[in-house]
Amino acid sequence: MRGRYLEVTFRKGRAIAAYLYLPRRGAERAARVSKATPGLLIDYNANGKAIGIEITAPGKLSRAALNRVLTRLGQPQLGPEELAPLMAA
């Protein structure tokens, strides 16, 4: 996968979790998880490269908080359009 994308999980019409897939090669799997902030967990592959961000509290997420984590990981920040599906939920 070359680009990043957001996957949102719903239950009874409410977003209960989300996952921001970061660019990765093939079927890379998480080998380690690190807590970034409350409600945000970073998945790393076996080589220590960030491959995704788990959003465990989507109702409390701010784009600013997520963008701070992305900046720390050397990733481009999210524009409002990328996070719109989650914020609309």
PyMOL Python script that loads the backbone (N, CA, C, O; Angstrom):
from pymol import cmd

cmd.read_pdbstr("""\
ATOM      1  N   MET A   1       0.851  -1.165   0.000  1.00  0.00           N
ATOM      2  CA  MET A   1       0.000   0.000   0.000  1.00  0.00           C
ATOM      3  C   MET A   1       0.901   1.233   0.000  1.00  0.00           C
ATOM      4  O   MET A   1       1.841   1.325   0.789  1.00  0.00           O
ATOM      5  N   ARG A   2       0.615   2.144  -0.859  1.00  0.00           N
ATOM      6  CA  ARG A   2       1.449   3.334  -0.971  1.00  0.00           C
ATOM      7  C   ARG A   2       0.951   4.496  -0.124  1.00  0.00           C
ATOM      8  O   ARG A   2       1.743   5.172   0.533  1.00  0.00           O
ATOM      9  N   GLY A   3      -0.338   4.726  -0.137  1.00  0.00           N
ATOM     10  CA  GLY A   3      -0.890   5.874   0.575  1.00  0.00           C
ATOM     11  C   GLY A   3      -1.469   5.483   1.917  1.00  0.00           C
ATOM     12  O   GLY A   3      -1.485   4.311   2.292  1.00  0.00           O
ATOM     13  N   ARG A   4      -1.940   6.480   2.625  1.00  0.00           N
ATOM     14  CA  ARG A   4      -2.580   6.203   3.902  1.00  0.00           C
ATOM     15  C   ARG A   4      -4.097   6.305   3.730  1.00  0.00           C
ATOM     16  O   ARG A   4      -4.596   6.970   2.822  1.00  0.00           O
ATOM     17  N   TYR A   5      -4.804   5.635   4.619  1.00  0.00           N
ATOM     18  CA  TYR A   5      -6.258   5.735   4.592  1.00  0.00           C
ATOM     19  C   TYR A   5      -6.806   5.457   5.979  1.00  0.00           C
ATOM     20  O   TYR A   5      -6.149   4.841   6.818  1.00  0.00           O
ATOM     21  N   LEU A   6      -8.022   5.924   6.199  1.00  0.00           N
ATOM     22  CA  LEU A   6      -8.683   5.812   7.486  1.00  0.00           C
ATOM     23  C   LEU A   6      -9.802   4.785   7.390  1.00  0.00           C
ATOM     24  O   LEU A   6     -10.599   4.805   6.452  1.00  0.00           O
ATOM     25  N   GLU A   7      -9.855   3.895   8.362  1.00  0.00           N
ATOM     26  CA  GLU A   7     -10.916   2.900   8.452  1.00  0.00           C
ATOM     27  C   GLU A   7     -11.647   3.130   9.778  1.00  0.00           C
ATOM     28  O   GLU A   7     -11.016   3.177  10.834  1.00  0.00           O
ATOM     29  N   VAL A   8     -12.957   3.271   9.725  1.00  0.00           N
ATOM     30  CA  VAL A   8     -13.756   3.545  10.921  1.00  0.00           C
ATOM     31  C   VAL A   8     -14.669   2.357  11.187  1.00  0.00           C
ATOM     32  O   VAL A   8     -15.293   1.829  10.267  1.00  0.00           O
ATOM     33  N   THR A   9     -14.746   1.933  12.452  1.00  0.00           N
ATOM     34  CA  THR A   9     -15.624   0.847  12.870  1.00  0.00           C
ATOM     35  C   THR A   9     -16.806   1.442  13.617  1.00  0.00           C
ATOM     36  O   THR A   9     -16.641   2.237  14.543  1.00  0.00           O
ATOM     37  N   PHE A  10     -18.005   1.043  13.198  1.00  0.00           N
ATOM     38  CA  PHE A  10     -19.236   1.560  13.792  1.00  0.00           C
ATOM     39  C   PHE A  10     -19.982   0.458  14.522  1.00  0.00           C
ATOM     40  O   PHE A  10     -19.911  -0.712  14.146  1.00  0.00           O
ATOM     41  N   ARG A  11     -20.697   0.844  15.567  1.00  0.00           N
ATOM     42  CA  ARG A  11     -21.628  -0.047  16.233  1.00  0.00           C
ATOM     43  C   ARG A  11     -22.871   0.771  16.540  1.00  0.00           C
ATOM     44  O   ARG A  11     -22.801   1.815  17.188  1.00  0.00           O
ATOM     45  N   LYS A  12     -23.999   0.286  16.068  1.00  0.00           N
ATOM     46  CA  LYS A  12     -25.284   0.972  16.261  1.00  0.00           C
ATOM     47  C   LYS A  12     -25.218   2.432  15.823  1.00  0.00           C
ATOM     48  O   LYS A  12     -25.756   3.318  16.486  1.00  0.00           O
ATOM     49  N   GLY A  13     -24.549   2.666  14.697  1.00  0.00           N
ATOM     50  CA  GLY A  13     -24.475   4.000  14.113  1.00  0.00           C
ATOM     51  C   GLY A  13     -23.461   4.938  14.742  1.00  0.00           C
ATOM     52  O   GLY A  13     -23.367   6.098  14.343  1.00  0.00           O
ATOM     53  N   ARG A  14     -22.702   4.460  15.718  1.00  0.00           N
ATOM     54  CA  ARG A  14     -21.699   5.305  16.372  1.00  0.00           C
ATOM     55  C   ARG A  14     -20.306   4.771  16.104  1.00  0.00           C
ATOM     56  O   ARG A  14     -20.085   3.560  16.109  1.00  0.00           O
ATOM     57  N   ALA A  15     -19.365   5.678  15.871  1.00  0.00           N
ATOM     58  CA  ALA A  15     -17.971   5.274  15.685  1.00  0.00           C
ATOM     59  C   ALA A  15     -17.417   4.815  17.023  1.00  0.00           C
ATOM     60  O   ALA A  15     -17.453   5.558  18.004  1.00  0.00           O
ATOM     61  N   ILE A  16     -16.902   3.587  17.063  1.00  0.00           N
ATOM     62  CA  ILE A  16     -16.345   3.066  18.309  1.00  0.00           C
ATOM     63  C   ILE A  16     -14.827   2.926  18.257  1.00  0.00           C
ATOM     64  O   ILE A  16     -14.177   2.799  19.295  1.00  0.00           O
ATOM     65  N   ALA A  17     -14.265   2.947  17.053  1.00  0.00           N
ATOM     66  CA  ALA A  17     -12.816   2.853  16.882  1.00  0.00           C
ATOM     67  C   ALA A  17     -12.474   3.243  15.455  1.00  0.00           C
ATOM     68  O   ALA A  17     -13.335   3.261  14.575  1.00  0.00           O
ATOM     69  N   ALA A  18     -11.218   3.549  15.244  1.00  0.00           N
ATOM     70  CA  ALA A  18     -10.752   3.857  13.891  1.00  0.00           C
ATOM     71  C   ALA A  18      -9.282   3.486  13.801  1.00  0.00           C
ATOM     72  O   ALA A  18      -8.592   3.343  14.810  1.00  0.00           O
ATOM     73  N   TYR A  19      -8.823   3.333  12.569  1.00  0.00           N
ATOM     74  CA  TYR A  19      -7.424   2.987  12.339  1.00  0.00           C
ATOM     75  C   TYR A  19      -6.928   3.784  11.139  1.00  0.00           C
ATOM     76  O   TYR A  19      -7.512   3.733  10.057  1.00  0.00           O
ATOM     77  N   LEU A  20      -5.851   4.512  11.349  1.00  0.00           N
ATOM     78  CA  LEU A  20      -5.224   5.255  10.261  1.00  0.00           C
ATOM     79  C   LEU A  20      -4.047   4.428   9.757  1.00  0.00           C
ATOM     80  O   LEU A  20      -3.012   4.333  10.416  1.00  0.00           O
ATOM     81  N   TYR A  21      -4.218   3.834   8.585  1.00  0.00           N
ATOM     82  CA  TYR A  21      -3.147   3.052   7.967  1.00  0.00           C
ATOM     83  C   TYR A  21      -2.125   4.014   7.379  1.00  0.00           C
ATOM     84  O   TYR A  21      -2.477   4.905   6.606  1.00  0.00           O
ATOM     85  N   LEU A  22      -0.868   3.835   7.742  1.00  0.00           N
ATOM     86  CA  LEU A  22       0.213   4.637   7.185  1.00  0.00           C
ATOM     87  C   LEU A  22       0.843   3.849   6.035  1.00  0.00           C
ATOM     88  O   LEU A  22       0.686   2.630   5.968  1.00  0.00           O
ATOM     89  N   PRO A  23       1.550   4.526   5.134  1.00  0.00           N
ATOM     90  CA  PRO A  23       2.160   3.805   4.012  1.00  0.00           C
ATOM     91  C   PRO A  23       3.032   2.643   4.504  1.00  0.00           C
ATOM     92  O   PRO A  23       3.823   2.788   5.436  1.00  0.00           O
ATOM     93  N   ARG A  24       2.865   1.502   3.859  1.00  0.00           N
ATOM     94  CA  ARG A  24       3.636   0.311   4.223  1.00  0.00           C
ATOM     95  C   ARG A  24       3.773  -0.588   3.013  1.00  0.00           C
ATOM     96  O   ARG A  24       3.081  -0.419   2.009  1.00  0.00           O
ATOM     97  N   ARG A  25       4.662  -1.532   3.124  1.00  0.00           N
ATOM     98  CA  ARG A  25       4.873  -2.488   2.041  1.00  0.00           C
ATOM     99  C   ARG A  25       4.141  -3.784   2.331  1.00  0.00           C
ATOM    100  O   ARG A  25       4.264  -4.349   3.417  1.00  0.00           O
ATOM    101  N   GLY A  26       3.394  -4.243   1.371  1.00  0.00           N
ATOM    102  CA  GLY A  26       2.750  -5.554   1.458  1.00  0.00           C
ATOM    103  C   GLY A  26       1.951  -5.771   2.718  1.00  0.00           C
ATOM    104  O   GLY A  26       1.157  -4.924   3.128  1.00  0.00           O
ATOM    105  N   ALA A  27       2.172  -6.906   3.318  1.00  0.00           N
ATOM    106  CA  ALA A  27       1.389  -7.315   4.486  1.00  0.00           C
ATOM    107  C   ALA A  27       2.180  -7.139   5.780  1.00  0.00           C
ATOM    108  O   ALA A  27       2.216  -8.050   6.607  1.00  0.00           O
ATOM    109  N   GLU A  28       2.805  -5.996   5.964  1.00  0.00           N
ATOM    110  CA  GLU A  28       3.550  -5.755   7.201  1.00  0.00           C
ATOM    111  C   GLU A  28       2.597  -5.844   8.387  1.00  0.00           C
ATOM    112  O   GLU A  28       1.454  -5.391   8.316  1.00  0.00           O
ATOM    113  N   ARG A  29       3.067  -6.416   9.444  1.00  0.00           N
ATOM    114  CA  ARG A  29       2.266  -6.593  10.654  1.00  0.00           C
ATOM    115  C   ARG A  29       2.880  -5.806  11.809  1.00  0.00           C
ATOM    116  O   ARG A  29       4.075  -5.514  11.822  1.00  0.00           O
ATOM    117  N   ALA A  30       2.037  -5.475  12.764  1.00  0.00           N
ATOM    118  CA  ALA A  30       2.521  -4.779  13.949  1.00  0.00           C
ATOM    119  C   ALA A  30       3.305  -5.745  14.828  1.00  0.00           C
ATOM    120  O   ALA A  30       2.845  -6.843  15.140  1.00  0.00           O
ATOM    121  N   ALA A  31       4.493  -5.312  15.218  1.00  0.00           N
ATOM    122  CA  ALA A  31       5.328  -6.105  16.114  1.00  0.00           C
ATOM    123  C   ALA A  31       5.383  -5.470  17.502  1.00  0.00           C
ATOM    124  O   ALA A  31       5.744  -6.120  18.483  1.00  0.00           O
ATOM    125  N   ARG A  32       5.019  -4.193  17.566  1.00  0.00           N
ATOM    126  CA  ARG A  32       5.086  -3.447  18.825  1.00  0.00           C
ATOM    127  C   ARG A  32       4.062  -2.332  18.780  1.00  0.00           C
ATOM    128  O   ARG A  32       3.797  -1.761  17.722  1.00  0.00           O
ATOM    129  N   VAL A  33       3.488  -2.023  19.935  1.00  0.00           N
ATOM    130  CA  VAL A  33       2.499  -0.945  20.058  1.00  0.00           C
ATOM    131  C   VAL A  33       2.978   0.009  21.136  1.00  0.00           C
ATOM    132  O   VAL A  33       3.477  -0.406  22.182  1.00  0.00           O
ATOM    133  N   SER A  34       2.816   1.307  20.859  1.00  0.00           N
ATOM    134  CA  SER A  34       3.226   2.337  21.804  1.00  0.00           C
ATOM    135  C   SER A  34       2.098   3.338  21.986  1.00  0.00           C
ATOM    136  O   SER A  34       1.464   3.749  21.014  1.00  0.00           O
ATOM    137  N   LYS A  35       1.847   3.731  23.235  1.00  0.00           N
ATOM    138  CA  LYS A  35       0.810   4.730  23.507  1.00  0.00           C
ATOM    139  C   LYS A  35       1.370   6.106  23.174  1.00  0.00           C
ATOM    140  O   LYS A  35       2.400   6.511  23.715  1.00  0.00           O
ATOM    141  N   ALA A  36       0.690   6.825  22.283  1.00  0.00           N
ATOM    142  CA  ALA A  36       1.123   8.167  21.893  1.00  0.00           C
ATOM    143  C   ALA A  36       0.503   9.198  22.821  1.00  0.00           C
ATOM    144  O   ALA A  36       1.205  10.017  23.414  1.00  0.00           O
ATOM    145  N   THR A  37      -0.796   9.153  22.939  1.00  0.00           N
ATOM    146  CA  THR A  37      -1.571  10.021  23.819  1.00  0.00           C
ATOM    147  C   THR A  37      -2.777   9.204  24.247  1.00  0.00           C
ATOM    148  O   THR A  37      -3.014   8.130  23.694  1.00  0.00           O
ATOM    149  N   PRO A  38      -3.552   9.686  25.225  1.00  0.00           N
ATOM    150  CA  PRO A  38      -4.769   8.938  25.542  1.00  0.00           C
ATOM    151  C   PRO A  38      -5.653   8.814  24.294  1.00  0.00           C
ATOM    152  O   PRO A  38      -6.010   9.812  23.668  1.00  0.00           O
ATOM    153  N   GLY A  39      -5.991   7.587  23.954  1.00  0.00           N
ATOM    154  CA  GLY A  39      -6.849   7.340  22.796  1.00  0.00           C
ATOM    155  C   GLY A  39      -6.125   7.129  21.483  1.00  0.00           C
ATOM    156  O   GLY A  39      -6.766   6.859  20.468  1.00  0.00           O
ATOM    157  N   LEU A  40      -4.793   7.246  21.475  1.00  0.00           N
ATOM    158  CA  LEU A  40      -4.012   7.024  20.245  1.00  0.00           C
ATOM    159  C   LEU A  40      -2.865   6.060  20.526  1.00  0.00           C
ATOM    160  O   LEU A  40      -2.020   6.311  21.385  1.00  0.00           O
ATOM    161  N   LEU A  41      -2.850   4.950  19.786  1.00  0.00           N
ATOM    162  CA  LEU A  41      -1.789   3.953  19.901  1.00  0.00           C
ATOM    163  C   LEU A  41      -1.090   3.833  18.550  1.00  0.00           C
ATOM    164  O   LEU A  41      -1.750   3.800  17.512  1.00  0.00           O
ATOM    165  N   ILE A  42       0.227   3.767  18.557  1.00  0.00           N
ATOM    166  CA  ILE A  42       0.999   3.656  17.321  1.00  0.00           C
ATOM    167  C   ILE A  42       1.476   2.220  17.166  1.00  0.00           C
ATOM    168  O   ILE A  42       2.073   1.653  18.081  1.00  0.00           O
ATOM    169  N   ASP A  43       1.211   1.636  16.004  1.00  0.00           N
ATOM    170  CA  ASP A  43       1.705   0.302  15.671  1.00  0.00           C
ATOM    171  C   ASP A  43       2.997   0.436  14.872  1.00  0.00           C
ATOM    172  O   ASP A  43       3.085   1.228  13.934  1.00  0.00           O
ATOM    173  N   TYR A  44       3.999  -0.353  15.262  1.00  0.00           N
ATOM    174  CA  TYR A  44       5.295  -0.369  14.575  1.00  0.00           C
ATOM    175  C   TYR A  44       5.561  -1.761  14.022  1.00  0.00           C
ATOM    176  O   TYR A  44       5.160  -2.759  14.621  1.00  0.00           O
ATOM    177  N   ASN A  45       6.241  -1.828  12.873  1.00  0.00           N
ATOM    178  CA  ASN A  45       6.622  -3.124  12.322  1.00  0.00           C
ATOM    179  C   ASN A  45       7.876  -3.630  13.045  1.00  0.00           C
ATOM    180  O   ASN A  45       8.369  -2.979  13.966  1.00  0.00           O
ATOM    181  N   ALA A  46       8.382  -4.779  12.628  1.00  0.00           N
ATOM    182  CA  ALA A  46       9.542  -5.381  13.279  1.00  0.00           C
ATOM    183  C   ALA A  46      10.795  -4.523  13.158  1.00  0.00           C
ATOM    184  O   ALA A  46      11.711  -4.657  13.969  1.00  0.00           O
ATOM    185  N   ASN A  47      10.852  -3.646  12.161  1.00  0.00           N
ATOM    186  CA  ASN A  47      12.011  -2.766  11.971  1.00  0.00           C
ATOM    187  C   ASN A  47      11.866  -1.426  12.682  1.00  0.00           C
ATOM    188  O   ASN A  47      12.751  -0.576  12.587  1.00  0.00           O
ATOM    189  N   GLY A  48      10.757  -1.230  13.392  1.00  0.00           N
ATOM    190  CA  GLY A  48      10.548   0.002  14.133  1.00  0.00           C
ATOM    191  C   GLY A  48       9.909   1.130  13.352  1.00  0.00           C
ATOM    192  O   GLY A  48       9.880   2.270  13.816  1.00  0.00           O
ATOM    193  N   LYS A  49       9.391   0.821  12.162  1.00  0.00           N
ATOM    194  CA  LYS A  49       8.719   1.840  11.347  1.00  0.00           C
ATOM    195  C   LYS A  49       7.235   1.873  11.715  1.00  0.00           C
ATOM    196  O   LYS A  49       6.587   0.830  11.803  1.00  0.00           O
ATOM    197  N   ALA A  50       6.698   3.088  11.930  1.00  0.00           N
ATOM    198  CA  ALA A  50       5.275   3.240  12.231  1.00  0.00           C
ATOM    199  C   ALA A  50       4.459   2.834  11.014  1.00  0.00           C
ATOM    200  O   ALA A  50       4.703   3.307   9.904  1.00  0.00           O
ATOM    201  N   ILE A  51       3.475   1.943  11.233  1.00  0.00           N
ATOM    202  CA  ILE A  51       2.649   1.467  10.118  1.00  0.00           C
ATOM    203  C   ILE A  51       1.179   1.817  10.295  1.00  0.00           C
ATOM    204  O   ILE A  51       0.386   1.640   9.370  1.00  0.00           O
ATOM    205  N   GLY A  52       0.803   2.315  11.476  1.00  0.00           N
ATOM    206  CA  GLY A  52      -0.594   2.679  11.675  1.00  0.00           C
ATOM    207  C   GLY A  52      -0.830   3.294  13.034  1.00  0.00           C
ATOM    208  O   GLY A  52      -0.020   3.160  13.951  1.00  0.00           O
ATOM    209  N   ILE A  53      -1.963   3.975  13.143  1.00  0.00           N
ATOM    210  CA  ILE A  53      -2.358   4.597  14.400  1.00  0.00           C
ATOM    211  C   ILE A  53      -3.765   4.128  14.748  1.00  0.00           C
ATOM    212  O   ILE A  53      -4.716   4.340  13.994  1.00  0.00           O
ATOM    213  N   GLU A  54      -3.873   3.487  15.905  1.00  0.00           N
ATOM    214  CA  GLU A  54      -5.172   3.053  16.408  1.00  0.00           C
ATOM    215  C   GLU A  54      -5.820   4.229  17.140  1.00  0.00           C
ATOM    216  O   GLU A  54      -5.195   4.863  17.990  1.00  0.00           O
ATOM    217  N   ILE A  55      -7.057   4.507  16.806  1.00  0.00           N
ATOM    218  CA  ILE A  55      -7.818   5.572  17.450  1.00  0.00           C
ATOM    219  C   ILE A  55      -8.871   4.872  18.299  1.00  0.00           C
ATOM    220  O   ILE A  55      -9.891   4.411  17.786  1.00  0.00           O
ATOM    221  N   THR A  56      -8.615   4.796  19.603  1.00  0.00           N
ATOM    222  CA  THR A  56      -9.475   4.015  20.484  1.00  0.00           C
ATOM    223  C   THR A  56     -10.611   4.828  21.099  1.00  0.00           C
ATOM    224  O   THR A  56     -11.548   4.263  21.664  1.00  0.00           O
ATOM    225  N   ALA A  57     -10.529   6.135  20.992  1.00  0.00           N
ATOM    226  CA  ALA A  57     -11.588   7.005  21.527  1.00  0.00           C
ATOM    227  C   ALA A  57     -11.941   8.052  20.476  1.00  0.00           C
ATOM    228  O   ALA A  57     -11.640   9.232  20.657  1.00  0.00           O
ATOM    229  N   PRO A  58     -12.584   7.632  19.369  1.00  0.00           N
ATOM    230  CA  PRO A  58     -12.826   8.563  18.268  1.00  0.00           C
ATOM    231  C   PRO A  58     -13.670   9.775  18.644  1.00  0.00           C
ATOM    232  O   PRO A  58     -13.524  10.836  18.037  1.00  0.00           O
ATOM    233  N   GLY A  59     -14.542   9.638  19.626  1.00  0.00           N
ATOM    234  CA  GLY A  59     -15.377  10.761  20.032  1.00  0.00           C
ATOM    235  C   GLY A  59     -14.610  11.874  20.723  1.00  0.00           C
ATOM    236  O   GLY A  59     -15.091  13.004  20.810  1.00  0.00           O
ATOM    237  N   LYS A  60     -13.413  11.558  21.215  1.00  0.00           N
ATOM    238  CA  LYS A  60     -12.597  12.536  21.930  1.00  0.00           C
ATOM    239  C   LYS A  60     -11.401  13.009  21.108  1.00  0.00           C
ATOM    240  O   LYS A  60     -10.592  13.803  21.588  1.00  0.00           O
ATOM    241  N   LEU A  61     -11.286  12.529  19.881  1.00  0.00           N
ATOM    242  CA  LEU A  61     -10.135  12.843  19.040  1.00  0.00           C
ATOM    243  C   LEU A  61     -10.203  14.257  18.477  1.00  0.00           C
ATOM    244  O   LEU A  61     -11.260  14.721  18.049  1.00  0.00           O
ATOM    245  N   SER A  62      -9.067  14.924  18.487  1.00  0.00           N
ATOM    246  CA  SER A  62      -8.958  16.202  17.782  1.00  0.00           C
ATOM    247  C   SER A  62      -7.949  16.036  16.654  1.00  0.00           C
ATOM    248  O   SER A  62      -6.977  15.290  16.773  1.00  0.00           O
ATOM    249  N   ARG A  63      -8.195  16.732  15.580  1.00  0.00           N
ATOM    250  CA  ARG A  63      -7.266  16.674  14.450  1.00  0.00           C
ATOM    251  C   ARG A  63      -5.903  17.194  14.869  1.00  0.00           C
ATOM    252  O   ARG A  63      -4.882  16.679  14.413  1.00  0.00           O
ATOM    253  N   ALA A  64      -5.867  18.203  15.730  1.00  0.00           N
ATOM    254  CA  ALA A  64      -4.597  18.772  16.190  1.00  0.00           C
ATOM    255  C   ALA A  64      -3.762  17.722  16.922  1.00  0.00           C
ATOM    256  O   ALA A  64      -2.554  17.630  16.703  1.00  0.00           O
ATOM    257  N   ALA A  65      -4.394  16.932  17.787  1.00  0.00           N
ATOM    258  CA  ALA A  65      -3.666  15.894  18.527  1.00  0.00           C
ATOM    259  C   ALA A  65      -3.116  14.835  17.576  1.00  0.00           C
ATOM    260  O   ALA A  65      -1.968  14.409  17.707  1.00  0.00           O
ATOM    261  N   LEU A  66      -3.935  14.419  16.627  1.00  0.00           N
ATOM    262  CA  LEU A  66      -3.488  13.422  15.663  1.00  0.00           C
ATOM    263  C   LEU A  66      -2.363  13.981  14.794  1.00  0.00           C
ATOM    264  O   LEU A  66      -1.405  13.268  14.496  1.00  0.00           O
ATOM    265  N   ASN A  67      -2.465  15.228  14.390  1.00  0.00           N
ATOM    266  CA  ASN A  67      -1.414  15.841  13.577  1.00  0.00           C
ATOM    267  C   ASN A  67      -0.106  15.985  14.339  1.00  0.00           C
ATOM    268  O   ASN A  67       0.965  15.895  13.738  1.00  0.00           O
ATOM    269  N   ARG A  68      -0.167  16.205  15.644  1.00  0.00           N
ATOM    270  CA  ARG A  68       1.070  16.266  16.442  1.00  0.00           C
ATOM    271  C   ARG A  68       1.778  14.918  16.416  1.00  0.00           C
ATOM    272  O   ARG A  68       3.002  14.851  16.299  1.00  0.00           O
ATOM    273  N   VAL A  69       1.001  13.845  16.525  1.00  0.00           N
ATOM    274  CA  VAL A  69       1.581  12.496  16.477  1.00  0.00           C
ATOM    275  C   VAL A  69       2.165  12.228  15.091  1.00  0.00           C
ATOM    276  O   VAL A  69       3.270  11.697  14.980  1.00  0.00           O
ATOM    277  N   LEU A  70       1.440  12.586  14.039  1.00  0.00           N
ATOM    278  CA  LEU A  70       1.939  12.384  12.676  1.00  0.00           C
ATOM    279  C   LEU A  70       3.229  13.152  12.442  1.00  0.00           C
ATOM    280  O   LEU A  70       4.157  12.626  11.828  1.00  0.00           O
ATOM    281  N   THR A  71       3.301  14.374  12.917  1.00  0.00           N
ATOM    282  CA  THR A  71       4.518  15.180  12.766  1.00  0.00           C
ATOM    283  C   THR A  71       5.684  14.506  13.478  1.00  0.00           C
ATOM    284  O   THR A  71       6.791  14.432  12.943  1.00  0.00           O
ATOM    285  N   ARG A  72       5.429  14.019  14.674  1.00  0.00           N
ATOM    286  CA  ARG A  72       6.471  13.316  15.429  1.00  0.00           C
ATOM    287  C   ARG A  72       6.981  12.082  14.689  1.00  0.00           C
ATOM    288  O   ARG A  72       8.144  11.703  14.828  1.00  0.00           O
ATOM    289  N   LEU A  73       6.103  11.456  13.902  1.00  0.00           N
ATOM    290  CA  LEU A  73       6.472  10.260  13.137  1.00  0.00           C
ATOM    291  C   LEU A  73       7.067  10.588  11.769  1.00  0.00           C
ATOM    292  O   LEU A  73       7.442   9.687  11.018  1.00  0.00           O
ATOM    293  N   GLY A  74       7.152  11.891  11.445  1.00  0.00           N
ATOM    294  CA  GLY A  74       7.692  12.281  10.144  1.00  0.00           C
ATOM    295  C   GLY A  74       6.698  12.106   9.012  1.00  0.00           C
ATOM    296  O   GLY A  74       7.093  11.996   7.852  1.00  0.00           O
ATOM    297  N   GLN A  75       5.413  12.080   9.335  1.00  0.00           N
ATOM    298  CA  GLN A  75       4.354  11.910   8.337  1.00  0.00           C
ATOM    299  C   GLN A  75       3.685  13.250   8.064  1.00  0.00           C
ATOM    300  O   GLN A  75       3.673  14.118   8.937  1.00  0.00           O
ATOM    301  N   PRO A  76       3.126  13.435   6.866  1.00  0.00           N
ATOM    302  CA  PRO A  76       2.373  14.663   6.588  1.00  0.00           C
ATOM    303  C   PRO A  76       1.131  14.756   7.470  1.00  0.00           C
ATOM    304  O   PRO A  76       0.540  13.743   7.843  1.00  0.00           O
ATOM    305  N   GLN A  77       0.753  15.971   7.792  1.00  0.00           N
ATOM    306  CA  GLN A  77      -0.433  16.178   8.604  1.00  0.00           C
ATOM    307  C   GLN A  77      -1.697  15.852   7.812  1.00  0.00           C
ATOM    308  O   GLN A  77      -1.703  15.876   6.581  1.00  0.00           O
ATOM    309  N   LEU A  78      -2.766  15.548   8.546  1.00  0.00           N
ATOM    310  CA  LEU A  78      -4.068  15.275   7.930  1.00  0.00           C
ATOM    311  C   LEU A  78      -4.791  16.576   7.641  1.00  0.00           C
ATOM    312  O   LEU A  78      -4.805  17.495   8.461  1.00  0.00           O
ATOM    313  N   GLY A  79      -5.380  16.638   6.485  1.00  0.00           N
ATOM    314  CA  GLY A  79      -6.261  17.754   6.165  1.00  0.00           C
ATOM    315  C   GLY A  79      -7.649  17.436   6.697  1.00  0.00           C
ATOM    316  O   GLY A  79      -7.940  16.281   7.009  1.00  0.00           O
ATOM    317  N   PRO A  80      -8.507  18.436   6.805  1.00  0.00           N
ATOM    318  CA  PRO A  80      -9.849  18.185   7.338  1.00  0.00           C
ATOM    319  C   PRO A  80     -10.635  17.160   6.527  1.00  0.00           C
ATOM    320  O   PRO A  80     -11.453  16.430   7.087  1.00  0.00           O
ATOM    321  N   GLU A  81     -10.402  17.094   5.225  1.00  0.00           N
ATOM    322  CA  GLU A  81     -11.137  16.162   4.376  1.00  0.00           C
ATOM    323  C   GLU A  81     -10.784  14.699   4.684  1.00  0.00           C
ATOM    324  O   GLU A  81     -11.619  13.812   4.506  1.00  0.00           O
ATOM    325  N   GLU A  82      -9.561  14.446   5.141  1.00  0.00           N
ATOM    326  CA  GLU A  82      -9.160  13.077   5.445  1.00  0.00           C
ATOM    327  C   GLU A  82      -9.798  12.565   6.729  1.00  0.00           C
ATOM    328  O   GLU A  82     -10.033  11.365   6.869  1.00  0.00           O
ATOM    329  N   LEU A  83     -10.072  13.442   7.643  1.00  0.00           N
ATOM    330  CA  LEU A  83     -10.645  13.049   8.918  1.00  0.00           C
ATOM    331  C   LEU A  83     -12.172  13.250   8.952  1.00  0.00           C
ATOM    332  O   LEU A  83     -12.822  12.890   9.933  1.00  0.00           O
ATOM    333  N   ALA A  84     -12.729  13.814   7.897  1.00  0.00           N
ATOM    334  CA  ALA A  84     -14.161  14.131   7.840  1.00  0.00           C
ATOM    335  C   ALA A  84     -15.060  12.932   8.128  1.00  0.00           C
ATOM    336  O   ALA A  84     -16.040  13.100   8.854  1.00  0.00           O
ATOM    337  N   PRO A  85     -14.791  11.731   7.606  1.00  0.00           N
ATOM    338  CA  PRO A  85     -15.689  10.600   7.896  1.00  0.00           C
ATOM    339  C   PRO A  85     -15.788  10.299   9.388  1.00  0.00           C
ATOM    340  O   PRO A  85     -16.858   9.942   9.880  1.00  0.00           O
ATOM    341  N   LEU A  86     -14.708  10.437  10.087  1.00  0.00           N
ATOM    342  CA  LEU A  86     -14.710  10.159  11.520  1.00  0.00           C
ATOM    343  C   LEU A  86     -15.393  11.277  12.300  1.00  0.00           C
ATOM    344  O   LEU A  86     -16.140  11.010  13.241  1.00  0.00           O
ATOM    345  N   MET A  87     -15.146  12.506  11.923  1.00  0.00           N
ATOM    346  CA  MET A  87     -15.738  13.635  12.638  1.00  0.00           C
ATOM    347  C   MET A  87     -17.242  13.730  12.392  1.00  0.00           C
ATOM    348  O   MET A  87     -17.974  14.255  13.231  1.00  0.00           O
ATOM    349  N   ALA A  88     -17.703  13.229  11.257  1.00  0.00           N
ATOM    350  CA  ALA A  88     -19.128  13.268  10.941  1.00  0.00           C
ATOM    351  C   ALA A  88     -19.903  12.189  11.680  1.00  0.00           C
ATOM    352  O   ALA A  88     -21.124  12.270  11.813  1.00  0.00           O
ATOM    353  N   ALA A  89     -19.190  11.185  12.155  1.00  0.00           N
ATOM    354  CA  ALA A  89     -19.851  10.036  12.804  1.00  0.00           C
ATOM    355  C   ALA A  89     -20.354  10.355  14.198  1.00  0.00           C
ATOM    356  O   ALA A  89     -20.927   9.490  14.860  1.00  0.00           O
TER     357      ALA A  89
END
""", "prot")
cmd.dss("prot")
cmd.show_as("cartoon", "prot")
cmd.util.cbc("prot")
cmd.orient("prot")
